[in-house]
Amino acid sequence: MPLYLTRFSYTPATWAKLIKNPEDRREAAKQYIESVGGKLHGFWYAFGEHDGYNLWEAPDNVSMAATALAIGAGGALSSVQTTVLLTVEDTLVALQKASSIRYRPPGEQT
């Protein structure tokens, strides 16, 4: 199954709720992804541009998109960005396929 990295940030109101009532959000994240047949591999909080990161496994892009949409629609996040992660093997296949594509830069004639 494909892996996905999600970067997210909470709204100030969400942080206020968590300060008032601390909660381990890993269990909620696990339930969300398992509901579409996936798995949560990791959940981290961070300093910096994003408040946290999740590493997910999902059956396909549609399942992961549905999970991200449902979480985003909940209103607790100020931002959420999900990236599809490629294995080294998939990247090697993509590199081989790329060698057969004849790219033409803009403004150049063939």
Contacts in CASP RR format, 6 or more apart in sequence:
PFRMAT RR
TARGET T0000
AUTHOR 0000-0000-0000
METHOD contacts of the structure
MODEL  1
MPLYLTRFSYTPATWAKLIKNPEDRREAAKQYIESVGGKLHGFWYAFGEH
DGYNLWEAPDNVSMAATALAIGAGGALSSVQTTVLLTVEDTLVALQKASS
IRYRPPGEQT
1 38 0 8 1.000
1 39 0 8 1.000
1 57 0 8 1.000
1 58 0 8 1.000
1 59 0 8 1.000
1 60 0 8 1.000
2 57 0 8 1.000
2 58 0 8 1.000
2 60 0 8 1.000
2 61 0 8 1.000
2 64 0 8 1.000
2 84 0 8 1.000
2 85 0 8 1.000
3 41 0 8 1.000
3 55 0 8 1.000
3 56 0 8 1.000
3 57 0 8 1.000
3 84 0 8 1.000
3 85 0 8 1.000
4 55 0 8 1.000
4 56 0 8 1.000
4 57 0 8 1.000
4 58 0 8 1.000
4 64 0 8 1.000
4 82 0 8 1.000
4 83 0 8 1.000
4 84 0 8 1.000
4 85 0 8 1.000
5 53 0 8 1.000
5 54 0 8 1.000
5 55 0 8 1.000
5 56 0 8 1.000
5 82 0 8 1.000
5 83 0 8 1.000
5 85 0 8 1.000
6 53 0 8 1.000
6 54 0 8 1.000
6 56 0 8 1.000
6 68 0 8 1.000
6 80 0 8 1.000
6 81 0 8 1.000
6 82 0 8 1.000
6 83 0 8 1.000
7 49 0 8 1.000
7 50 0 8 1.000
7 52 0 8 1.000
7 53 0 8 1.000
7 79 0 8 1.000
7 80 0 8 1.000
7 81 0 8 1.000
7 82 0 8 1.000
7 83 0 8 1.000
8 50 0 8 1.000
8 51 0 8 1.000
8 52 0 8 1.000
8 53 0 8 1.000
8 54 0 8 1.000
8 71 0 8 1.000
8 77 0 8 1.000
8 79 0 8 1.000
8 80 0 8 1.000
8 81 0 8 1.000
9 49 0 8 1.000
9 50 0 8 1.000
9 51 0 8 1.000
9 52 0 8 1.000
9 77 0 8 1.000
9 78 0 8 1.000
9 79 0 8 1.000
9 80 0 8 1.000
10 18 0 8 1.000
10 51 0 8 1.000
10 76 0 8 1.000
10 77 0 8 1.000
10 78 0 8 1.000
11 75 0 8 1.000
11 76 0 8 1.000
11 77 0 8 1.000
11 78 0 8 1.000
14 75 0 8 1.000
14 76 0 8 1.000
14 77 0 8 1.000
25 43 0 8 1.000
26 40 0 8 1.000
26 42 0 8 1.000
26 43 0 8 1.000
29 40 0 8 1.000
29 43 0 8 1.000
29 54 0 8 1.000
30 40 0 8 1.000
32 67 0 8 1.000
32 70 0 8 1.000
32 71 0 8 1.000
33 39 0 8 1.000
33 40 0 8 1.000
33 56 0 8 1.000
33 57 0 8 1.000
33 58 0 8 1.000
33 67 0 8 1.000
34 40 0 8 1.000
35 67 0 8 1.000
36 58 0 8 1.000
36 59 0 8 1.000
36 63 0 8 1.000
36 64 0 8 1.000
36 66 0 8 1.000
36 67 0 8 1.000
37 58 0 8 1.000
37 59 0 8 1.000
37 63 0 8 1.000
38 56 0 8 1.000
38 57 0 8 1.000
38 58 0 8 1.000
38 59 0 8 1.000
38 63 0 8 1.000
39 56 0 8 1.000
39 57 0 8 1.000
40 54 0 8 1.000
40 55 0 8 1.000
40 56 0 8 1.000
40 57 0 8 1.000
41 55 0 8 1.000
41 56 0 8 1.000
41 57 0 8 1.000
42 54 0 8 1.000
42 55 0 8 1.000
43 52 0 8 1.000
43 53 0 8 1.000
43 54 0 8 1.000
43 55 0 8 1.000
44 52 0 8 1.000
44 53 0 8 1.000
44 54 0 8 1.000
45 51 0 8 1.000
45 52 0 8 1.000
46 52 0 8 1.000
46 53 0 8 1.000
50 79 0 8 1.000
50 81 0 8 1.000
56 64 0 8 1.000
56 67 0 8 1.000
58 64 0 8 1.000
58 67 0 8 1.000
61 84 0 8 1.000
64 82 0 8 1.000
64 84 0 8 1.000
65 82 0 8 1.000
68 80 0 8 1.000
68 82 0 8 1.000
71 77 0 8 1.000
71 80 0 8 1.000
72 80 0 8 1.000
86 94 0 8 1.000
104 110 0 8 1.000
END
